[in-house]
């Protein structure tokens, strides 16, 4: 809904000043802020000067629209020239909308008014009365008003400049803090990097020392093994001579003592051989020499070899490889050592019950050997430590024989040489189950099958 406020005629420069002042007063009356009041007044001044400069008269009408806002209609008289667009263009930058139709000699300017644009009629009457009472301002008064506006604008500019200076100071202080933090973090990071470099250097040094210690240990084992085997073989040979048919007749007690010496020498020789093989395995000198293995024959040899050590104590040894293929392409010597160690270990720590070895082919084509006993078992917290060299399970000394702590580590290393795995599961008081999983051929299967296995020359 449009509501007419008032209108004013513009014929000369004085009227231009008056309409400018009146435009500001109308803008203030309808609720526009200071900046918008200046914009309305300046737009009217620029358009008025263009009209007067073209030797025309104009009628300026102010209206208030409920939806649009403040509307200023300028209707000017006919003239010989078109109204210059410069003032209209500047007014378009100051107002929300400006329409110019030179054919109709009409310029419409719109300034949106915030809030409710539907004042009561009595209030509109007050606005009209106030506008009518305003006398056209003179040039001097207009200049004073412009000076006041300029001073106000300068004050606002100074305030804005001070505010920008404060913000710039705060930003500079923040930047200094950020740079200080960055420098601190850089120093800490550099120090950390130096520490990491030093740690890596220390680790490399420790690794080198460990490698040297491991090589020295392997050399020591190999040297000691070689040095001990010769006198041990001599002791075993002398025992055989004493107990053989060509020797002097011994009393029963002497015979038992000589047998004890021979058994001890055999045990010590086996331990020395294990030490030598462990040293070879750790240094990578043991390699598999695949050949076709007759699995039932191998199992029977193991049963016959180990059976005399059982039976008298109520331990039954059974071997069943019927579910596996009869032949296996692998290293027969290493496989025999693995199974002999596992069976000996099981018999050693089983006082009564059974020790069973079974073999079968799984779905992946691997051959799986399982050695299960009903012995003393291994506690859960020690089931990984038994693969450490020379580790003894606490309480195992109560068994009828004490192990060396090399059997399981040695068997696992040989299984890895064959490209397989060795795992263990045990329940204390119920027994232990060791599973060996081997492929049909080891990692060095490209070697000629049936080649001689590398052994110690002594």
ABEGO torsion letter per residue (X at the ends): XBBBABBBBBABAAAAAAAAAAAAAAAAAAGBBAAAAAAAAAAAAAAAAAAAAAGBBBBBBBBBBAAAEBBBBBBBBBBABBBBAAAAAAAAAABABBBBBAAAGBBBBBBBBBEBABBBAAAAAAAAAAAAABBBBBAAAAAAAAAAAAAAAAAAAAAAAAAAAAAAAAAAAAAAAAAAAAAAAAAAAAAAAAAAAAAAAAAAAAAAAAAAAAAAAAAAAAAAAAAAAAAAAAAAAAAAAAABAABBBBBAAAAAAAAAAAAAAAAAAAAAAAAAAAAAAAAGABBBBBBBBBAAAAAAAAAAAAAAABGAAGBBBBBBAAABBABBBBBAAAAAAAAAAAAAAAAAABABEBBBBBBBBBAAGBBBBBBBBABAEBBAAAAAAAABBGBBBBGAAABABBBAGAAAAAAAAAAAAAGBBBBBBBBBGAEBBBBBBBBABBAAAABBBGBBBBBBAX
